[in-house]
């Protein structure tokens, strides 16, 4: 299950997205629901945003977490101090757990980077007991990520080679309205509900906003890192101008929306 997300470093990911997934994690947990004594699986744990937020609930019995990236697994293990949490490298499309092992399985900001996302949903359903819950959230890149769309829309005005990359970004798996819900239903889940979750991404300055991308993190970062020097300077200047929007550099806040879906194992 090769992920399509570009990982340079765990610290870089934290600056790019980890700090925002920490804000989103409580909203997904509330949507999915929890009960004392639950055993919960975090599929695609990254640096641990969801697993560590789950650990704030003292009534949970077990939190298992997997991620495909050894970089993320190492960082999450290093940060973990809760004996209820176990973290290992694993494939979302071939989960290393027996059937009916968990009460709930959750996936935060992962399914849109899984080429065979439907298989990952089926695997989550397989390892959850009957009447247990499967839940996931992915960003709405096309209509709900104003800060990131601003970058892509600026870049394509300077380089037509970025056009197919923007299209791929906007229409990754599970991002169209109703797409995740249809997938959950197709994998046999019942009482499927889809909603949207809203956070704000608050930046202190343009450097706070742009530095993780400039360092090569994520899909846009991979593109920027490959630019020749002159075009790179033009991109940097144009994105800065879009961020500042005619005002002095400083804090900016962007609304950011994720699609969320949950269903019960029949």
C-alpha positions in Angstrom: 0.0 0.0 0.0 2.5 2.7 -1.1 1.2 6.1 0.1 1.2 9.0 -2.3 2.2 11.4 0.5 5.8 12.8 0.3 7.6 12.5 3.6 10.9 14.3 4.2 10.9 14.3 8.0 8.6 13.9 10.9 9.3 17.4 12.1 8.6 18.8 8.7 5.2 16.9 8.6 4.4 18.3 12.0 4.8 21.9 10.7 3.0 21.1 7.5 0.0 19.1 8.8 0.6 17.5 12.2 -0.3 20.6 14.1 -3.6 20.8 12.2 -4.4 17.1 12.5 -4.2 17.6 16.3 -7.0 20.1 16.0 -9.1 17.8 13.8 -8.6 14.6 15.9 -11.1 15.5 18.7 -13.8 16.3 16.1 -13.4 12.9 14.4 -13.4 11.2 17.8 -16.6 12.9 18.9 -18.2 12.0 15.5 -17.1 8.3 15.8 -18.0 8.0 19.5 -16.2 6.2 22.2 -17.2 4.0 25.2 -15.3 3.0 28.3 -13.4 -0.3 27.7 -13.1 0.2 24.0 -10.2 -1.2 22.0 -9.5 1.3 19.2 -7.4 1.1 16.1 -5.8 4.1 14.5 -5.1 3.4 10.8 -2.4 5.6 9.4 -1.3 7.2 12.7 1.3 9.5 11.3 3.2 11.2 14.1 0.4 10.2 16.5 -2.2 13.0 16.5 -5.2 10.7 16.7 -3.7 8.0 18.9 -2.4 10.5 21.5 -5.7 12.4 21.5 -7.5 9.1 22.1 -5.2 8.5 25.0 -6.6 11.5 26.7 -9.7 9.3 27.4 -8.8 7.3 30.5 -11.6 4.7 30.0 -10.1 3.2 26.8 -8.6 -0.2 27.2 -6.3 -0.3 24.2 -5.1 1.9 21.4 -3.3 0.2 18.5 -1.7 2.4 15.8 -0.2 1.6 12.5 1.4 3.6 9.7 3.1 2.7 6.4 5.9 5.2 6.9 8.8 4.0 9.1 9.7 7.7 9.6 6.3 8.3 11.2 6.3 5.1 13.2 9.7 5.9 14.7 8.6 9.4 15.6 5.3 8.2 17.2 7.1 5.5 19.2 9.6 8.1 20.5 6.7 10.4 21.6 4.6 7.7 23.2 4.5 7.3 27.0 1.1 5.6 27.4 1.3 1.8 28.0 -2.2 1.4 26.3 -0.7 2.5 23.0 1.2 0.2 20.7 2.6 1.5 17.4 3.9 -0.6 14.5 4.5 -0.3 10.8 1.7 -1.8 8.8 -0.3 -1.7 5.6 -3.8 -0.2 5.7 -4.9 -2.6 2.9 -3.6 -5.7 4.8 -4.1 -4.9 8.5 -2.0 -7.2 10.8 -4.8 -8.0 13.1 -7.4 -10.8 13.4 -11.1 -10.4 12.6 -13.3 -8.7 15.2 -10.3 -7.5 17.2 -11.4 -3.9 17.9 -14.5 -2.0 19.0 -13.7 0.9 16.7 -11.3 1.7 13.9 -10.5 5.3 12.9 -8.5 6.8 10.1 -7.5 10.5 10.2 -6.3 12.2 7.0 -5.1 9.0 5.4 -7.6 7.4 3.0 -7.0 10.0 0.3 -3.4 9.0 0.1 -4.2 5.2 -0.2 -4.4 4.1 -3.9 -6.8 1.3 -2.9 -8.8 3.2 -0.4 -11.8 0.9 -0.7 -9.6 -2.0 0.4 -8.5 -0.1 3.4 -12.1 0.5 4.4 -12.9 -3.2 4.0 -9.9 -4.0 6.2 -11.0 -1.6 8.9 -14.5 -3.3 8.8 -12.9 -6.7 9.0 -11.0 -6.1 12.2 -13.9 -4.4 14.0 -16.4 -6.5 15.9 -20.1 -6.7 14.8 -21.9 -3.5 15.8 -18.5 -1.7 16.1 -17.7 1.5 14.4 -15.5 2.4 11.4 -14.8 6.1 10.9 -12.6 8.2 8.8 -11.9 11.8 7.8 -10.1 13.3 4.7 -9.5 16.9 3.7 -11.9 18.5 1.2 -9.0 19.7 -1.0 -11.2 21.1 -3.7 -13.7 23.1 -1.7 -12.5 23.2 1.8 -8.8 24.0 2.0 -8.6 27.7 1.3 -5.0 28.1 2.4 -3.6 25.2 0.4 -5.8 26.0 -2.7 -4.3 29.5 -2.6 -0.8 28.0 -3.1 -1.8 25.7 -5.9 -3.9 28.3 -7.7 -1.0 30.7 -7.6 1.6 28.2 -8.8 -0.4 27.1 -11.9 -0.5 30.8 -13.1 3.3 30.6 -13.3 3.9 27.0 -14.5 1.4 25.0 -16.6 3.3 21.8 -15.6 1.6 22.2 -12.2 -1.9 21.9 -13.7 -2.1 18.0 -13.6 -0.6 18.1 -10.1 -3.3 20.6 -8.9 -6.0 18.3 -10.5 -4.6 15.3 -8.6 -4.5 17.3 -5.4 -8.1 18.5 -5.7 -9.6 15.1 -6.6 -7.7 12.5 -4.6 -9.7 9.5 -3.5 -12.6 10.0 -1.1 -12.7 13.8 -1.6 -15.8 14.2 -3.7 -19.2 14.8 -1.9 -20.7 11.4 -1.0 -17.7 9.4 -2.3 -16.6 8.2 1.1 -20.2 7.4 2.1 -20.7 5.3 -1.1 -17.5 3.5 -0.4 -18.5 2.6 3.2 -21.8 1.3 2.0 -20.2 -0.7 -0.8 -17.9 -2.4 1.8 -21.0 -3.6 3.8 -21.1 -1.0 6.5 -24.5 0.0 7.9 -26.1 3.2 9.2 -23.5 5.2 7.2 -23.4 8.9 7.8 -21.2 11.6 6.2 -20.6 15.1 7.5 -18.0 17.8 7.4 -15.7 19.0 10.1 -14.2 22.5 10.4 -11.0 23.8 11.9 -8.9 26.9 11.3 -5.3 26.8 10.3 -3.7 29.8 12.1 -0.2 30.9 10.9 2.1 33.4 12.6 3.7 34.7 9.4 4.4 33.8 5.7 7.5 31.8 6.8 5.3 29.8 9.2 3.0 29.1 6.3 5.5 28.4 3.5 8.6 26.9 5.2 7.4 23.3 5.4 6.4 23.4 1.7 9.7 25.1 0.8 11.5 22.3 2.6 9.9 19.7 0.3 7.1 18.3 2.5 3.9 17.0 1.0 2.7 17.0 -2.7 3.3 20.7 -3.3 6.6 20.6 -1.5 7.8 17.8 -3.8 6.9 19.9 -6.8 8.6 23.1 -5.4 11.7 21.2 -4.5 12.1 20.2 -8.2 11.9 23.7 -9.7 14.9 25.3 -11.2 16.2 28.4 -9.4 14.6 31.2 -11.4 11.2 29.6 -11.4 11.5 28.8 -7.7 12.2 32.4 -6.9 9.1 33.4 -8.9 6.9 30.9 -7.1 8.2 31.9 -3.7 7.4 35.6 -4.4 4.0 34.9 -5.9 2.9 32.8 -3.0 4.1 35.4 -0.6 2.1 38.0 -2.4 -1.0 35.8 -2.2 -0.5 35.2 1.5 0.0 38.8 2.3 -2.8 40.0 0.0 -1.5 43.6 0.1 -1.1 43.8 3.8 2.1 43.6 5.9 3.3 40.1 6.7 1.9 38.6 9.9 -0.8 36.2 11.2 -3.3 34.8 8.8 -6.2 32.3 9.5 -7.6 29.9 6.9 -10.8 27.8 7.3 -10.1 24.2 6.6 -12.8 21.5 6.1 -12.6 17.7 6.2 -15.2 15.2 5.0 -16.0 12.6 7.7 -17.8 9.3 7.5 -18.8 6.6 10.0 -20.6 3.3 9.7 -21.4 0.3 11.8 -20.2 -3.2 11.1 -23.2 -5.3 10.3 
